[in-house]
Amino acid sequence: MEWLISTAAAQATAPAAQGNPLMQMAPLVLIFIVFYFLLIRPQAKRAKEHKALIASLSTGDEIVTGGGILGKVTEVSDQFLVVEVAEGVRVKVQRHTVTQVLPKGSVKSA
């Protein structure tokens, strides 16, 4: 019986073959590349477009805010916009809440 145990112990302690370390890192690099193209790059592109949209706002633009308010910009400052949502009703909103600039005449048809 002793010869059976010593054989099993000898098989269990055999060293594992070492692979190429570069090939062991390949899946991690591949995952990072996929994350970059599917998550990081599109998000950075959207942020850049939103920043350009906010910088281009001017008086007379018709906008939609993040809260869903439709209106026409009547005053522009560095941090805030005054938006006319109805005749004589003006609301002060932060610039970064603007999500979309509408084509001219969209607010009247809504």
Gaussian input, Z-matrix of N, CA and C with variables (Angstrom, degrees):
# hf/3-21g

backbone

0 1
 N
 C     1     B1
 C     2     B2     1     A1
 N     3     B3     2     A2     1     D1
 C     4     B4     3     A3     2     D2
 C     5     B5     4     A4     3     D3
 N     6     B6     5     A5     4     D4
 C     7     B7     6     A6     5     D5
 C     8     B8     7     A7     6     D6
 N     9     B9     8     A8     7     D7
 C    10    B10     9     A9     8     D8
 C    11    B11    10    A10     9     D9
 N    12    B12    11    A11    10    D10
 C    13    B13    12    A12    11    D11
 C    14    B14    13    A13    12    D12
 N    15    B15    14    A14    13    D13
 C    16    B16    15    A15    14    D14
 C    17    B17    16    A16    15    D15
 N    18    B18    17    A17    16    D16
 C    19    B19    18    A18    17    D17
 C    20    B20    19    A19    18    D18
 N    21    B21    20    A20    19    D19
 C    22    B22    21    A21    20    D20
 C    23    B23    22    A22    21    D21
 N    24    B24    23    A23    22    D22
 C    25    B25    24    A24    23    D23
 C    26    B26    25    A25    24    D24
 N    27    B27    26    A26    25    D25
 C    28    B28    27    A27    26    D26
 C    29    B29    28    A28    27    D27
 N    30    B30    29    A29    28    D28
 C    31    B31    30    A30    29    D29
 C    32    B32    31    A31    30    D30
 N    33    B33    32    A32    31    D31
 C    34    B34    33    A33    32    D32
 C    35    B35    34    A34    33    D33
 N    36    B36    35    A35    34    D34
 C    37    B37    36    A36    35    D35
 C    38    B38    37    A37    36    D36
 N    39    B39    38    A38    37    D37
 C    40    B40    39    A39    38    D38
 C    41    B41    40    A40    39    D39
 N    42    B42    41    A41    40    D40
 C    43    B43    42    A42    41    D41
 C    44    B44    43    A43    42    D42
 N    45    B45    44    A44    43    D43
 C    46    B46    45    A45    44    D44
 C    47    B47    46    A46    45    D45
 N    48    B48    47    A47    46    D46
 C    49    B49    48    A48    47    D47
 C    50    B50    49    A49    48    D48
 N    51    B51    50    A50    49    D49
 C    52    B52    51    A51    50    D50
 C    53    B53    52    A52    51    D51
 N    54    B54    53    A53    52    D52
 C    55    B55    54    A54    53    D53
 C    56    B56    55    A55    54    D54
 N    57    B57    56    A56    55    D55
 C    58    B58    57    A57    56    D56
 C    59    B59    58    A58    57    D57
 N    60    B60    59    A59    58    D58
 C    61    B61    60    A60    59    D59
 C    62    B62    61    A61    60    D60
 N    63    B63    62    A62    61    D61
 C    64    B64    63    A63    62    D62
 C    65    B65    64    A64    63    D63
 N    66    B66    65    A65    64    D64
 C    67    B67    66    A66    65    D65
 C    68    B68    67    A67    66    D66
 N    69    B69    68    A68    67    D67
 C    70    B70    69    A69    68    D68
 C    71    B71    70    A70    69    D69
 N    72    B72    71    A71    70    D70
 C    73    B73    72    A72    71    D71
 C    74    B74    73    A73    72    D72
 N    75    B75    74    A74    73    D73
 C    76    B76    75    A75    74    D74
 C    77    B77    76    A76    75    D75
 N    78    B78    77    A77    76    D76
 C    79    B79    78    A78    77    D77
 C    80    B80    79    A79    78    D78
 N    81    B81    80    A80    79    D79
 C    82    B82    81    A81    80    D80
 C    83    B83    82    A82    81    D81
 N    84    B84    83    A83    82    D82
 C    85    B85    84    A84    83    D83
 C    86    B86    85    A85    84    D84
 N    87    B87    86    A86    85    D85
 C    88    B88    87    A87    86    D86
 C    89    B89    88    A88    87    D87
 N    90    B90    89    A89    88    D88
 C    91    B91    90    A90    89    D89
 C    92    B92    91    A91    90    D90
 N    93    B93    92    A92    91    D91
 C    94    B94    93    A93    92    D92
 C    95    B95    94    A94    93    D93
 N    96    B96    95    A95    94    D94
 C    97    B97    96    A96    95    D95
 C    98    B98    97    A97    96    D96
 N    99    B99    98    A98    97    D97
 C   100   B100    99    A99    98    D98
 C   101   B101   100   A100    99    D99
 N   102   B102   101   A101   100   D100
 C   103   B103   102   A102   101   D101
 C   104   B104   103   A103   102   D102
 N   105   B105   104   A104   103   D103
 C   106   B106   105   A105   104   D104
 C   107   B107   106   A106   105   D105
 N   108   B108   107   A107   106   D106
 C   109   B109   108   A108   107   D107
 C   110   B110   109   A109   108   D108
 N   111   B111   110   A110   109   D109
 C   112   B112   111   A111   110   D110
 C   113   B113   112   A112   111   D111
 N   114   B114   113   A113   112   D112
 C   115   B115   114   A114   113   D113
 C   116   B116   115   A115   114   D114
 N   117   B117   116   A116   115   D115
 C   118   B118   117   A117   116   D116
 C   119   B119   118   A118   117   D117
 N   120   B120   119   A119   118   D118
 C   121   B121   120   A120   119   D119
 C   122   B122   121   A121   120   D120
 N   123   B123   122   A122   121   D121
 C   124   B124   123   A123   122   D122
 C   125   B125   124   A124   123   D123
 N   126   B126   125   A125   124   D124
 C   127   B127   126   A126   125   D125
 C   128   B128   127   A127   126   D126
 N   129   B129   128   A128   127   D127
 C   130   B130   129   A129   128   D128
 C   131   B131   130   A130   129   D129
 N   132   B132   131   A131   130   D130
 C   133   B133   132   A132   131   D131
 C   134   B134   133   A133   132   D132
 N   135   B135   134   A134   133   D133
 C   136   B136   135   A135   134   D134
 C   137   B137   136   A136   135   D135
 N   138   B138   137   A137   136   D136
 C   139   B139   138   A138   137   D137
 C   140   B140   139   A139   138   D138
 N   141   B141   140   A140   139   D139
 C   142   B142   141   A141   140   D140
 C   143   B143   142   A142   141   D141
 N   144   B144   143   A143   142   D142
 C   145   B145   144   A144   143   D143
 C   146   B146   145   A145   144   D144
 N   147   B147   146   A146   145   D145
 C   148   B148   147   A147   146   D146
 C   149   B149   148   A148   147   D147
 N   150   B150   149   A149   148   D148
 C   151   B151   150   A150   149   D149
 C   152   B152   151   A151   150   D150
 N   153   B153   152   A152   151   D151
 C   154   B154   153   A153   152   D152
 C   155   B155   154   A154   153   D153
 N   156   B156   155   A155   154   D154
 C   157   B157   156   A156   155   D155
 C   158   B158   157   A157   156   D156
 N   159   B159   158   A158   157   D157
 C   160   B160   159   A159   158   D158
 C   161   B161   160   A160   159   D159
 N   162   B162   161   A161   160   D160
 C   163   B163   162   A162   161   D161
 C   164   B164   163   A163   162   D162
 N   165   B165   164   A164   163   D163
 C   166   B166   165   A165   164   D164
 C   167   B167   166   A166   165   D165
 N   168   B168   167   A167   166   D166
 C   169   B169   168   A168   167   D167
 C   170   B170   169   A169   168   D168
 N   171   B171   170   A170   169   D169
 C   172   B172   171   A171   170   D170
 C   173   B173   172   A172   171   D171
 N   174   B174   173   A173   172   D172
 C   175   B175   174   A174   173   D173
 C   176   B176   175   A175   174   D174
 N   177   B177   176   A176   175   D175
 C   178   B178   177   A177   176   D176
 C   179   B179   178   A178   177   D177
 N   180   B180   179   A179   178   D178
 C   181   B181   180   A180   179   D179
 C   182   B182   181   A181   180   D180
 N   183   B183   182   A182   181   D181
 C   184   B184   183   A183   182   D182
 C   185   B185   184   A184   183   D183
 N   186   B186   185   A185   184   D184
 C   187   B187   186   A186   185   D185
 C   188   B188   187   A187   186   D186
 N   189   B189   188   A188   187   D187
 C   190   B190   189   A189   188   D188
 C   191   B191   190   A190   189   D189
 N   192   B192   191   A191   190   D190
 C   193   B193   192   A192   191   D191
 C   194   B194   193   A193   192   D192
 N   195   B195   194   A194   193   D193
 C   196   B196   195   A195   194   D194
 C   197   B197   196   A196   195   D195
 N   198   B198   197   A197   196   D196
 C   199   B199   198   A198   197   D197
 C   200   B200   199   A199   198   D198
 N   201   B201   200   A200   199   D199
 C   202   B202   201   A201   200   D200
 C   203   B203   202   A202   201   D201
 N   204   B204   203   A203   202   D202
 C   205   B205   204   A204   203   D203
 C   206   B206   205   A205   204   D204
 N   207   B207   206   A206   205   D205
 C   208   B208   207   A207   206   D206
 C   209   B209   208   A208   207   D207
 N   210   B210   209   A209   208   D208
 C   211   B211   210   A210   209   D209
 C   212   B212   211   A211   210   D210
 N   213   B213   212   A212   211   D211
 C   214   B214   213   A213   212   D212
 C   215   B215   214   A214   213   D213
 N   216   B216   215   A215   214   D214
 C   217   B217   216   A216   215   D215
 C   218   B218   217   A217   216   D216
 N   219   B219   218   A218   217   D217
 C   220   B220   219   A219   218   D218
 C   221   B221   220   A220   219   D219
 N   222   B222   221   A221   220   D220
 C   223   B223   222   A222   221   D221
 C   224   B224   223   A223   222   D222
 N   225   B225   224   A224   223   D223
 C   226   B226   225   A225   224   D224
 C   227   B227   226   A226   225   D225
 N   228   B228   227   A227   226   D226
 C   229   B229   228   A228   227   D227
 C   230   B230   229   A229   228   D228
 N   231   B231   230   A230   229   D229
 C   232   B232   231   A231   230   D230
 C   233   B233   232   A232   231   D231
 N   234   B234   233   A233   232   D232
 C   235   B235   234   A234   233   D233
 C   236   B236   235   A235   234   D234
 N   237   B237   236   A236   235   D235
 C   238   B238   237   A237   236   D236
 C   239   B239   238   A238   237   D237
 N   240   B240   239   A239   238   D238
 C   241   B241   240   A240   239   D239
 C   242   B242   241   A241   240   D240
 N   243   B243   242   A242   241   D241
 C   244   B244   243   A243   242   D242
 C   245   B245   244   A244   243   D243
 N   246   B246   245   A245   244   D244
 C   247   B247   246   A246   245   D245
 C   248   B248   247   A247   246   D246
 N   249   B249   248   A248   247   D247
 C   250   B250   249   A249   248   D248
 C   251   B251   250   A250   249   D249
 N   252   B252   251   A251   250   D250
 C   253   B253   252   A252   251   D251
 C   254   B254   253   A253   252   D252
 N   255   B255   254   A254   253   D253
 C   256   B256   255   A255   254   D254
 C   257   B257   256   A256   255   D255
 N   258   B258   257   A257   256   D256
 C   259   B259   258   A258   257   D257
 C   260   B260   259   A259   258   D258
 N   261   B261   260   A260   259   D259
 C   262   B262   261   A261   260   D260
 C   263   B263   262   A262   261   D261
 N   264   B264   263   A263   262   D262
 C   265   B265   264   A264   263   D263
 C   266   B266   265   A265   264   D264
 N   267   B267   266   A266   265   D265
 C   268   B268   267   A267   266   D266
 C   269   B269   268   A268   267   D267
 N   270   B270   269   A269   268   D268
 C   271   B271   270   A270   269   D269
 C   272   B272   271   A271   270   D270
 N   273   B273   272   A272   271   D271
 C   274   B274   273   A273   272   D272
 C   275   B275   274   A274   273   D273
 N   276   B276   275   A275   274   D274
 C   277   B277   276   A276   275   D275
 C   278   B278   277   A277   276   D276
 N   279   B279   278   A278   277   D277
 C   280   B280   279   A279   278   D278
 C   281   B281   280   A280   279   D279
 N   282   B282   281   A281   280   D280
 C   283   B283   282   A282   281   D281
 C   284   B284   283   A283   282   D282
 N   285   B285   284   A284   283   D283
 C   286   B286   285   A285   284   D284
 C   287   B287   286   A286   285   D285
 N   288   B288   287   A287   286   D286
 C   289   B289   288   A288   287   D287
 C   290   B290   289   A289   288   D288
 N   291   B291   290   A290   289   D289
 C   292   B292   291   A291   290   D290
 C   293   B293   292   A292   291   D291
 N   294   B294   293   A293   292   D292
 C   295   B295   294   A294   293   D293
 C   296   B296   295   A295   294   D294
 N   297   B297   296   A296   295   D295
 C   298   B298   297   A297   296   D296
 C   299   B299   298   A298   297   D297
 N   300   B300   299   A299   298   D298
 C   301   B301   300   A300   299   D299
 C   302   B302   301   A301   300   D300
 N   303   B303   302   A302   301   D301
 C   304   B304   303   A303   302   D302
 C   305   B305   304   A304   303   D303
 N   306   B306   305   A305   304   D304
 C   307   B307   306   A306   305   D305
 C   308   B308   307   A307   306   D306
 N   309   B309   308   A308   307   D307
 C   310   B310   309   A309   308   D308
 C   311   B311   310   A310   309   D309
 N   312   B312   311   A311   310   D310
 C   313   B313   312   A312   311   D311
 C   314   B314   313   A313   312   D312
 N   315   B315   314   A314   313   D313
 C   316   B316   315   A315   314   D314
 C   317   B317   316   A316   315   D315
 N   318   B318   317   A317   316   D316
 C   319   B319   318   A318   317   D317
 C   320   B320   319   A319   318   D318
 N   321   B321   320   A320   319   D319
 C   322   B322   321   A321   320   D320
 C   323   B323   322   A322   321   D321
 N   324   B324   323   A323   322   D322
 C   325   B325   324   A324   323   D323
 C   326   B326   325   A325   324   D324
 N   327   B327   326   A326   325   D325
 C   328   B328   327   A327   326   D326
 C   329   B329   328   A328   327   D327

   B1=1.4384
   B2=1.5223
   B3=1.3092
   B4=1.4626
   B5=1.5225
   B6=1.2908
   B7=1.4629
   B8=1.5245
   B9=1.3356
   B10=1.4522
   B11=1.5343
   B12=1.3188
   B13=1.4633
   B14=1.5250
   B15=1.3109
   B16=1.4584
   B17=1.5338
   B18=1.3071
   B19=1.4554
   B20=1.5304
   B21=1.3058
   B22=1.4592
   B23=1.5170
   B24=1.3094
   B25=1.4571
   B26=1.5245
   B27=1.3124
   B28=1.4576
   B29=1.5292
   B30=1.2915
   B31=1.4640
   B32=1.5307
   B33=1.3186
   B34=1.4574
   B35=1.5273
   B36=1.3049
   B37=1.4606
   B38=1.5220
   B39=1.2998
   B40=1.4586
   B41=1.5367
   B42=1.3317
   B43=1.4677
   B44=1.5308
   B45=1.3355
   B46=1.4648
   B47=1.5265
   B48=1.2940
   B49=1.4620
   B50=1.5272
   B51=1.3225
   B52=1.4672
   B53=1.5263
   B54=1.3354
   B55=1.4589
   B56=1.5250
   B57=1.2789
   B58=1.4517
   B59=1.5401
   B60=1.3337
   B61=1.4674
   B62=1.5357
   B63=1.3161
   B64=1.4594
   B65=1.5326
   B66=1.3203
   B67=1.4578
   B68=1.5297
   B69=1.3133
   B70=1.4574
   B71=1.5281
   B72=1.3230
   B73=1.4643
   B74=1.5263
   B75=1.3014
   B76=1.4666
   B77=1.5330
   B78=1.3379
   B79=1.4730
   B80=1.5360
   B81=1.3192
   B82=1.4602
   B83=1.5303
   B84=1.3127
   B85=1.4643
   B86=1.5251
   B87=1.2907
   B88=1.4626
   B89=1.5315
   B90=1.3174
   B91=1.4653
   B92=1.5217
   B93=1.3310
   B94=1.4617
   B95=1.5319
   B96=1.3120
   B97=1.4671
   B98=1.5287
   B99=1.3242
   B100=1.4664
   B101=1.5283
   B102=1.3384
   B103=1.4552
   B104=1.5224
   B105=1.3146
   B106=1.4566
   B107=1.5280
   B108=1.3197
   B109=1.4608
   B110=1.5262
   B111=1.3281
   B112=1.4540
   B113=1.5266
   B114=1.3363
   B115=1.4562
   B116=1.5263
   B117=1.3009
   B118=1.4565
   B119=1.5214
   B120=1.3027
   B121=1.4688
   B122=1.5298
   B123=1.3477
   B124=1.4732
   B125=1.5323
   B126=1.3392
   B127=1.4600
   B128=1.5200
   B129=1.3140
   B130=1.4631
   B131=1.5290
   B132=1.3192
   B133=1.4641
   B134=1.5245
   B135=1.3450
   B136=1.4592
   B137=1.5243
   B138=1.3219
   B139=1.4649
   B140=1.5314
   B141=1.3133
   B142=1.4621
   B143=1.5289
   B144=1.3182
   B145=1.4629
   B146=1.5275
   B147=1.3474
   B148=1.4592
   B149=1.5252
   B150=1.3094
   B151=1.4600
   B152=1.5317
   B153=1.3261
   B154=1.4611
   B155=1.5312
   B156=1.3271
   B157=1.4567
   B158=1.5219
   B159=1.3098
   B160=1.4612
   B161=1.5229
   B162=1.3122
   B163=1.4717
   B164=1.5304
   B165=1.3197
   B166=1.4634
   B167=1.5252
   B168=1.3345
   B169=1.4568
   B170=1.5215
   B171=1.3339
   B172=1.4582
   B173=1.5271
   B174=1.3078
   B175=1.4589
   B176=1.5317
   B177=1.3253
   B178=1.4535
   B179=1.5185
   B180=1.3345
   B181=1.4687
   B182=1.5207
   B183=1.3019
   B184=1.4584
   B185=1.5210
   B186=1.3420
   B187=1.4626
   B188=1.5238
   B189=1.3220
   B190=1.4586
   B191=1.5188
   B192=1.3399
   B193=1.4626
   B194=1.5228
   B195=1.3218
   B196=1.4576
   B197=1.5172
   B198=1.3329
   B199=1.4592
   B200=1.5170
   B201=1.3434
   B202=1.4539
   B203=1.5161
   B204=1.3114
   B205=1.4549
   B206=1.5205
   B207=1.3324
   B208=1.4611
   B209=1.5182
   B210=1.3127
   B211=1.4443
   B212=1.5067
   B213=1.3152
   B214=1.4585
   B215=1.5278
   B216=1.3201
   B217=1.4576
   B218=1.5234
   B219=1.3537
   B220=1.4653
   B221=1.5167
   B222=1.3370
   B223=1.4584
   B224=1.5234
   B225=1.3321
   B226=1.4615
   B227=1.5184
   B228=1.3434
   B229=1.4618
   B230=1.5244
   B231=1.3178
   B232=1.4635
   B233=1.5271
   B234=1.3335
   B235=1.4576
   B236=1.5262
   B237=1.3198
   B238=1.4598
   B239=1.5183
   B240=1.3370
   B241=1.4605
   B242=1.5222
   B243=1.3057
   B244=1.4612
   B245=1.5233
   B246=1.3381
   B247=1.4575
   B248=1.5209
   B249=1.3205
   B250=1.4611
   B251=1.5212
   B252=1.3482
   B253=1.4630
   B254=1.5211
   B255=1.3321
   B256=1.4648
   B257=1.5265
   B258=1.2931
   B259=1.4558
   B260=1.5305
   B261=1.3206
   B262=1.4580
   B263=1.5198
   B264=1.3266
   B265=1.4661
   B266=1.5248
   B267=1.3354
   B268=1.4640
   B269=1.5167
   B270=1.3190
   B271=1.4556
   B272=1.5227
   B273=1.3197
   B274=1.4592
   B275=1.5301
   B276=1.3427
   B277=1.4662
   B278=1.5306
   B279=1.3121
   B280=1.4646
   B281=1.5157
   B282=1.3244
   B283=1.4696
   B284=1.5257
   B285=1.3336
   B286=1.4692
   B287=1.5257
   B288=1.3420
   B289=1.4665
   B290=1.5212
   B291=1.3145
   B292=1.4640
   B293=1.5242
   B294=1.3240
   B295=1.4604
   B296=1.5184
   B297=1.3491
   B298=1.4572
   B299=1.5206
   B300=1.3154
   B301=1.4617
   B302=1.5209
   B303=1.3204
   B304=1.4635
   B305=1.5245
   B306=1.3249
   B307=1.4576
   B308=1.5276
   B309=1.3113
   B310=1.4677
   B311=1.5193
   B312=1.3485
   B313=1.4540
   B314=1.5072
   B315=1.3083
   B316=1.4702
   B317=1.5168
   B318=1.3251
   B319=1.4683
   B320=1.5273
   B321=1.3026
   B322=1.4619
   B323=1.5146
   B324=1.3306
   B325=1.4587
   B326=1.5228
   B327=1.3349
   B328=1.4666
   B329=1.5012
   A1=111.23
   A2=117.39
   A3=122.13
   A4=111.49
   A5=118.44
   A6=120.42
   A7=112.21
   A8=117.32
   A9=121.81
   A10=111.51
   A11=117.41
   A12=121.83
   A13=110.30
   A14=118.58
   A15=120.53
   A16=110.95
   A17=118.75
   A18=121.45
   A19=110.55
   A20=117.21
   A21=120.78
   A22=110.83
   A23=118.05
   A24=121.87
   A25=110.26
   A26=117.55
   A27=121.13
   A28=110.40
   A29=117.79
   A30=120.73
   A31=111.20
   A32=118.24
   A33=121.86
   A34=111.81
   A35=118.94
   A36=121.18
   A37=113.16
   A38=117.70
   A39=119.85
   A40=109.09
   A41=117.94
   A42=120.09
   A43=111.20
   A44=114.76
   A45=120.11
   A46=108.75
   A47=115.50
   A48=120.08
   A49=109.49
   A50=117.02
   A51=122.57
   A52=108.96
   A53=115.95
   A54=120.63
   A55=109.94
   A56=115.56
   A57=122.22
   A58=108.91
   A59=119.26
   A60=120.26
   A61=112.94
   A62=116.47
   A63=119.96
   A64=110.77
   A65=116.18
   A66=119.92
   A67=111.23
   A68=117.81
   A69=120.55
   A70=110.95
   A71=117.62
   A72=122.05
   A73=112.29
   A74=118.16
   A75=121.99
   A76=113.14
   A77=120.98
   A78=119.24
   A79=112.48
   A80=117.28
   A81=120.59
   A82=110.86
   A83=116.74
   A84=121.25
   A85=109.89
   A86=117.81
   A87=122.08
   A88=111.01
   A89=117.32
   A90=121.39
   A91=110.17
   A92=118.11
   A93=121.33
   A94=110.99
   A95=117.39
   A96=121.12
   A97=110.72
   A98=116.94
   A99=120.77
   A100=110.21
   A101=117.64
   A102=120.57
   A103=111.50
   A104=117.70
   A105=121.19
   A106=110.52
   A107=116.85
   A108=119.65
   A109=113.83
   A110=118.61
   A111=120.47
   A112=113.82
   A113=118.73
   A114=120.45
   A115=113.60
   A116=117.96
   A117=121.49
   A118=111.86
   A119=118.00
   A120=122.00
   A121=112.52
   A122=119.91
   A123=118.70
   A124=112.99
   A125=117.19
   A126=119.99
   A127=110.88
   A128=117.75
   A129=121.14
   A130=110.88
   A131=116.87
   A132=120.82
   A133=110.67
   A134=117.20
   A135=120.67
   A136=111.18
   A137=117.51
   A138=120.94
   A139=110.75
   A140=116.91
   A141=121.16
   A142=110.49
   A143=118.01
   A144=122.09
   A145=111.07
   A146=117.21
   A147=120.90
   A148=110.76
   A149=117.24
   A150=121.25
   A151=110.57
   A152=117.09
   A153=120.90
   A154=110.61
   A155=117.82
   A156=122.38
   A157=110.61
   A158=117.20
   A159=121.75
   A160=110.82
   A161=117.33
   A162=120.72
   A163=111.35
   A164=118.06
   A165=120.78
   A166=113.90
   A167=118.67
   A168=120.60
   A169=110.93
   A170=115.27
   A171=120.08
   A172=109.26
   A173=115.96
   A174=121.82
   A175=109.53
   A176=115.57
   A177=120.91
   A178=113.61
   A179=118.66
   A180=121.05
   A181=109.86
   A182=116.31
   A183=121.76
   A184=107.55
   A185=116.23
   A186=121.12
   A187=112.29
   A188=114.58
   A189=123.65
   A190=105.95
   A191=116.83
   A192=120.40
   A193=110.01
   A194=115.83
   A195=120.95
   A196=112.48
   A197=117.51
   A198=121.77
   A199=113.38
   A200=116.98
   A201=120.58
   A202=114.24
   A203=117.71
   A204=120.73
   A205=109.63
   A206=116.17
   A207=122.30
   A208=107.47
   A209=117.24
   A210=119.15
   A211=112.70
   A212=113.71
   A213=121.92
   A214=107.83
   A215=116.79
   A216=121.82
   A217=108.75
   A218=115.97
   A219=120.08
   A220=112.33
   A221=118.01
   A222=121.97
   A223=108.66
   A224=115.14
   A225=121.26
   A226=108.98
   A227=116.88
   A228=121.72
   A229=108.26
   A230=117.05
   A231=120.31
   A232=112.83
   A233=117.65
   A234=121.26
   A235=113.89
   A236=117.34
   A237=120.61
   A238=112.07
   A239=114.40
   A240=123.11
   A241=107.40
   A242=116.60
   A243=120.65
   A244=105.60
   A245=114.85
   A246=121.61
   A247=109.20
   A248=116.33
   A249=121.17
   A250=107.74
   A251=115.42
   A252=120.35
   A253=112.15
   A254=117.07
   A255=123.05
   A256=106.42
   A257=116.85
   A258=120.97
   A259=109.64
   A260=116.68
   A261=121.57
   A262=114.97
   A263=119.14
   A264=122.28
   A265=108.30
   A266=115.07
   A267=119.95
   A268=109.39
   A269=115.13
   A270=122.78
   A271=108.26
   A272=115.87
   A273=120.49
   A274=107.97
   A275=116.83
   A276=121.81
   A277=109.41
   A278=115.23
   A279=119.76
   A280=109.15
   A281=115.47
   A282=120.47
   A283=112.60
   A284=116.77
   A285=119.05
   A286=113.43
   A287=118.10
   A288=119.18
   A289=112.58
   A290=117.67
   A291=120.76
   A292=108.71
   A293=115.68
   A294=119.95
   A295=113.29
   A296=116.51
   A297=118.78
   A298=109.84
   A299=116.09
   A300=122.22
   A301=106.69
   A302=115.31
   A303=121.36
   A304=111.08
   A305=117.79
   A306=120.47
   A307=110.46
   A308=117.14
   A309=121.96
   A310=110.47
   A311=115.83
   A312=121.64
   A313=114.77
   A314=118.89
   A315=121.66
   A316=112.43
   A317=116.85
   A318=119.78
   A319=110.14
   A320=119.90
   A321=121.51
   A322=111.69
   A323=117.97
   A324=120.65
   A325=112.25
   A326=118.07
   A327=121.23
   A328=112.96
   D1=-31.37
   D2=-178.42
   D3=-63.74
   D4=-35.58
   D5=179.33
   D6=-66.28
   D7=-25.76
   D8=178.06
   D9=-72.66
   D10=-39.73
   D11=-178.52
   D12=-71.46
   D13=-41.97
   D14=-178.85
   D15=-65.57
   D16=-33.43
   D17=177.31
   D18=-68.30
   D19=-41.57
   D20=179.62
   D21=-66.50
   D22=-38.78
   D23=179.13
   D24=-67.41
   D25=-37.26
   D26=179.41
   D27=-67.64
   D28=-35.84
   D29=179.04
   D30=-71.81
   D31=-34.82
   D32=-177.12
   D33=-72.85
   D34=-28.49
   D35=-176.29
   D36=-93.70
   D37=9.42
   D38=179.75
   D39=-67.44
   D40=134.53
   D41=-178.72
   D42=-68.49
   D43=143.11
   D44=179.26
   D45=-79.12
   D46=147.30
   D47=179.79
   D48=-71.19
   D49=132.78
   D50=179.80
   D51=-86.89
   D52=129.68
   D53=178.49
   D54=-92.06
   D55=177.75
   D56=177.62
   D57=-67.43
   D58=124.85
   D59=-178.87
   D60=-61.65
   D61=-29.11
   D62=178.26
   D63=-66.55
   D64=-37.21
   D65=178.99
   D66=-72.06
   D67=-25.48
   D68=176.83
   D69=-73.30
   D70=-27.74
   D71=179.24
   D72=-86.57
   D73=-14.11
   D74=-175.89
   D75=-57.53
   D76=-44.96
   D77=178.99
   D78=-62.60
   D79=-37.65
   D80=179.11
   D81=-65.39
   D82=-42.64
   D83=177.82
   D84=-65.36
   D85=-41.07
   D86=179.04
   D87=-62.42
   D88=-42.59
   D89=178.38
   D90=-62.82
   D91=-42.63
   D92=178.62
   D93=-62.10
   D94=-42.05
   D95=179.42
   D96=-63.21
   D97=-42.42
   D98=178.61
   D99=-63.78
   D100=-44.91
   D101=177.70
   D102=-60.68
   D103=-39.27
   D104=-179.30
   D105=-62.33
   D106=-48.69
   D107=-176.13
   D108=-77.19
   D109=-26.28
   D110=-178.12
   D111=-96.45
   D112=-24.86
   D113=-175.72
   D114=-121.76
   D115=-54.94
   D116=-170.90
   D117=-70.40
   D118=-50.11
   D119=-176.09
   D120=-63.69
   D121=-47.75
   D122=178.40
   D123=-63.35
   D124=-36.51
   D125=179.23
   D126=-66.34
   D127=-40.93
   D128=177.73
   D129=-65.35
   D130=-36.98
   D131=178.45
   D132=-65.62
   D133=-43.46
   D134=178.03
   D135=-63.51
   D136=-40.56
   D137=179.30
   D138=-64.27
   D139=-39.48
   D140=178.54
   D141=-65.83
   D142=-42.21
   D143=178.38
   D144=-64.56
   D145=-40.78
   D146=179.59
   D147=-65.93
   D148=-40.13
   D149=177.94
   D150=-62.48
   D151=-41.24
   D152=177.84
   D153=-66.94
   D154=-38.20
   D155=177.93
   D156=-61.58
   D157=-46.14
   D158=-179.38
   D159=-66.15
   D160=-38.73
   D161=-179.69
   D162=-68.07
   D163=-27.66
   D164=-176.13
   D165=-90.28
   D166=1.31
   D167=-179.09
   D168=-65.53
   D169=138.54
   D170=178.43
   D171=-144.16
   D172=169.94
   D173=179.17
   D174=-61.74
   D175=134.23
   D176=179.27
   D177=99.87
   D178=-13.67
   D179=177.83
   D180=-69.98
   D181=143.40
   D182=175.29
   D183=-101.53
   D184=126.94
   D185=-169.88
   D186=-129.25
   D187=166.49
   D188=170.08
   D189=-125.05
   D190=131.27
   D191=177.86
   D192=-91.96
   D193=172.40
   D194=178.44
   D195=-62.89
   D196=-26.14
   D197=178.15
   D198=-84.75
   D199=-2.88
   D200=177.58
   D201=93.60
   D202=10.71
   D203=179.39
   D204=-79.63
   D205=127.63
   D206=175.91
   D207=-100.12
   D208=137.41
   D209=178.08
   D210=-171.55
   D211=178.22
   D212=-179.04
   D213=-113.52
   D214=131.39
   D215=-178.53
   D216=-72.32
   D217=126.17
   D218=178.61
   D219=-110.10
   D220=-28.49
   D221=177.56
   D222=-139.42
   D223=145.91
   D224=-179.08
   D225=-127.96
   D226=131.31
   D227=171.69
   D228=-131.79
   D229=-174.84
   D230=-176.15
   D231=-63.47
   D232=-44.24
   D233=-174.94
   D234=-109.56
   D235=-21.53
   D236=-172.21
   D237=-128.33
   D238=159.40
   D239=174.00
   D240=-127.94
   D241=145.89
   D242=170.54
   D243=-103.62
   D244=121.56
   D245=-174.92
   D246=-115.88
   D247=128.39
   D248=176.31
   D249=-90.30
   D250=113.73
   D251=-176.61
   D252=-95.09
   D253=-21.59
   D254=175.44
   D255=-153.08
   D256=172.49
   D257=-178.78
   D258=-59.62
   D259=113.79
   D260=178.49
   D261=81.85
   D262=-1.15
   D263=-179.78
   D264=-107.59
   D265=115.42
   D266=-177.75
   D267=-120.08
   D268=140.66
   D269=-178.85
   D270=-126.19
   D271=137.62
   D272=176.96
   D273=-96.78
   D274=123.33
   D275=-178.66
   D276=-127.37
   D277=157.05
   D278=175.59
   D279=-76.70
   D280=147.20
   D281=-177.50
   D282=-60.67
   D283=-40.70
   D284=-173.95
   D285=-70.01
   D286=-9.70
   D287=178.20
   D288=-81.83
   D289=-9.46
   D290=178.85
   D291=-70.55
   D292=126.56
   D293=-178.57
   D294=-107.20
   D295=-23.54
   D296=-174.22
   D297=-155.79
   D298=143.53
   D299=171.09
   D300=-104.92
   D301=125.21
   D302=-176.98
   D303=-90.46
   D304=158.03
   D305=173.01
   D306=-65.26
   D307=152.69
   D308=-179.75
   D309=-58.23
   D310=136.43
   D311=179.60
   D312=89.73
   D313=-0.48
   D314=-178.46
   D315=-72.27
   D316=-34.86
   D317=-176.07
   D318=-69.72
   D319=-36.10
   D320=179.78
   D321=-67.07
   D322=-32.37
   D323=-178.63
   D324=-80.98
   D325=-13.44
   D326=-178.05
   D327=-81.59

